[in-house]
């Protein structure tokens, strides 16, 4: 695997996100047609302001909402040409301009929209495909990269555009799947995770420079959950979150093998997002469909100095199929969006008093507990489940300075 090889386990520093506080919830848009399982995607700019792309089932349009400080939410319609806005994914460039990938159901198109400053939205057709979720990432130059699955051909695809050149489309693998998740490393190389429905396998595909796509099996015989989330750490190593019969799993490439830790053994369901804070600690947002009785529980897991911590964010009626999205601000605090009964809800963690959720008569509690963990390994090479010791960090730093740790070529 052409990735940065490290001879020690991943370094998780003290968590940046606050451990004390409450979840604040706000209504963004409450006129979305009464449906629940509507697509939305959140991003946070470098000032901590939230931005959300979402699908309006009333008008069948793609919409975008943003908020600056304590000012009211501003919403605008991005695309109205047919039934558009499904499977949306949002990213912000270095100037906080929004970029959105999404699906045009009327014309079976993967589309891309962006807006620079206060200019009108620009919309482009990326590919003709019947897709089931797009995943968008921007490289260091603001160029868009998108992964998606074409259900007509059963192809996992990857599309990218460099400056004003035409879109380039690559076929990754022919496989029956649904959701893909895309992340870029510091050199803009794509890393994609997805689930092989036929063979019950979590898969990982990566592409280095002009070399062919490499595909690996990350976990086999995991169950029936069809999605995963991927992020790449500062060393260029991929981390993937998914659920199996063992619960919510976080797995990371350590330079030699995949290290797997059971974050939540209460059998999570849908994994929404995986992200790193500024200190390199992983954060996961997911849904627990088993332990909530008549409710599905939206949960947030973050790695802290003592190990994984889990917070219960919100209980929602079982069977509603809520789709959520999470992003971190520069302080490592989570920001979340979801649509419930036709209302787009924005949630963020704050030490201040919790606001009431428009979808419920009572506010969400912030239950914090230490995650019980177990470990699965693919080889004898292991990883500490609660981080790296100070001695290990010092030794690793000396090895790096001495040039003993190098990239595999």
Order of alpha helices (4+ residues) and beta strands (2+ residues): beta-beta-beta-beta-beta-beta-beta-beta-beta-beta-beta-beta-beta-beta-beta-beta-beta-beta-beta-beta-beta-beta-beta-beta-beta-beta-beta-beta-beta-beta-alpha
